[in-house]
Amino acid sequence: MSEQTQRSQSDKPAQRDVSEASVGELFSEISRDLSTLIRQEIALAKAETTQSAKEVGKGAGMFGGAAWAAHFLLLFLSLALWWAIGAWIGDGGDEPALGWSALIVAVIWGIVAAVLAARGKKETQRARKGMPQTAETVKKIPDALKGQESS
């Protein structure tokens, strides 16, 4: 056989009879396969970690928005209380309308805060699930090394 024919045949992952291979060749093949497996697992872990980090970032942003909205809730509840007390002690002019309008705005901010907090919690919980595919395939490595990989 020519050298080029031998190279093209050695580049193909051929099924060969392991009874003809030397121990050194078998160890070399196992080492190469294990190295490939570990590289693939690391790449999968990186991809899943990146995805989880993005989801955590979204959740943190939602919590930040919820905190900002909660700040406005407190501000407008304080304004509503201020106007309500002023109207109660005052002469009963236009102050009650201003107090109620501040309370309505506070309720709106409360709804915004609740929605953002719920979405932030959902995003954070989804990210907590971790890296399911990596965890599952890493568990199979010891069995694969023993030749007992399950399908």
C-alpha positions in Angstrom: 0.0 0.0 0.0 1.1 3.5 -0.7 1.7 6.0 2.2 -1.2 8.2 1.1 -3.6 5.2 1.1 -2.4 4.2 4.6 -2.9 7.8 5.8 -6.4 8.0 4.4 -7.3 4.7 6.0 -5.9 5.7 9.4 -7.9 9.0 9.4 -11.2 7.0 9.2 -12.5 5.8 12.6 -12.6 2.1 11.5 -13.9 -0.7 13.6 -10.9 -3.0 14.1 -10.3 -6.2 15.8 -8.8 -5.3 19.2 -7.3 -8.8 19.6 -4.7 -7.8 17.0 -3.8 -4.5 18.8 -1.0 -4.2 21.2 -1.5 -3.0 24.7 0.2 0.3 23.9 -2.1 0.9 21.0 -5.1 0.2 23.2 -4.0 2.5 25.9 -3.2 5.2 23.3 -6.7 4.8 21.8 -8.3 4.9 25.3 -6.3 8.0 26.2 -7.3 9.8 23.0 -11.0 8.9 23.5 -10.9 9.9 27.1 -9.3 13.2 26.2 -11.9 13.9 23.6 -14.7 13.0 26.1 -13.3 15.4 28.7 -12.9 18.2 26.2 -16.5 17.8 25.1 -17.7 17.7 28.7 -15.8 20.9 29.5 -17.2 22.6 26.4 -20.7 21.6 27.4 -20.2 22.8 31.0 -19.0 26.2 29.6 -22.1 26.5 27.4 -24.4 25.6 30.2 -22.6 27.9 32.7 -22.9 30.8 30.3 -26.6 30.2 29.8 -27.1 29.9 33.6 -25.2 33.2 34.2 -27.4 34.9 31.6 -30.6 33.7 33.4 -29.2 34.7 36.8 -28.4 38.2 35.4 -32.0 38.5 34.1 -33.3 37.5 37.5 -31.0 40.0 39.3 -32.2 42.7 36.9 -35.8 41.9 37.7 -35.1 42.0 41.4 -33.4 45.4 40.9 -36.5 46.6 39.1 -38.7 45.3 41.8 -36.6 47.1 44.4 -36.9 50.3 42.4 -40.6 49.9 42.1 -40.9 49.1 45.8 -39.1 52.3 46.6 -41.7 54.2 44.6 -44.4 52.3 46.4 -43.1 53.5 49.7 -42.7 57.0 48.4 -46.3 57.2 47.1 -47.8 55.5 50.1 -46.0 58.1 52.2 -47.4 60.9 50.0 -50.9 59.4 50.2 -50.7 59.2 54.0 -49.4 62.7 54.1 -52.2 64.1 52.0 -54.8 62.0 53.8 -53.7 63.3 57.2 -53.6 66.8 55.8 -57.2 66.5 54.5 -58.4 65.0 57.8 -57.0 67.8 59.8 -57.6 70.5 57.2 -60.6 72.3 56.0 -61.7 69.6 53.4 -60.9 71.4 50.1 -59.2 69.7 47.2 -56.7 67.8 49.4 -58.7 64.5 49.5 -58.6 64.1 45.7 -54.8 64.6 45.8 -54.5 62.0 48.5 -56.5 59.4 46.6 -54.6 60.0 43.4 -51.3 59.4 45.3 -52.7 56.2 46.7 -53.8 55.0 43.2 -50.2 55.6 41.9 -48.8 53.8 44.9 -51.0 50.7 44.1 -49.8 50.8 40.5 -46.2 50.8 41.7 -47.1 47.9 44.1 -48.4 45.9 41.2 -45.2 46.6 39.1 -43.0 45.6 42.1 -45.0 42.3 42.5 -44.8 41.4 38.8 -41.0 42.1 38.6 -40.4 40.2 41.8 -42.3 37.2 40.6 -40.5 37.2 37.2 -37.1 37.6 39.0 -37.9 34.7 41.2 -38.9 32.6 38.2 -35.7 33.4 36.3 -33.5 32.7 39.4 -35.2 29.3 40.0 -34.8 28.3 36.4 -31.1 29.2 36.6 -30.7 27.2 39.9 -31.5 24.0 38.0 -27.9 24.1 37.0 -26.3 22.2 34.2 -28.6 19.2 33.7 -27.0 17.8 30.6 -23.4 18.1 31.9 -24.4 16.5 35.2 -26.1 13.6 33.4 -23.3 12.9 31.0 -20.5 13.2 33.7 -22.3 10.6 35.7 -21.9 8.2 32.8 -18.1 8.5 32.5 -17.2 5.9 35.2 -19.5 3.3 33.6 -18.2 4.1 30.2 -14.6 3.6 31.4 -15.7 0.2 32.7 -17.4 -0.7 29.3 -20.8 -0.7 30.9 -22.3 2.5 29.4 -26.0 2.5 29.5 -27.9 3.8 26.5 
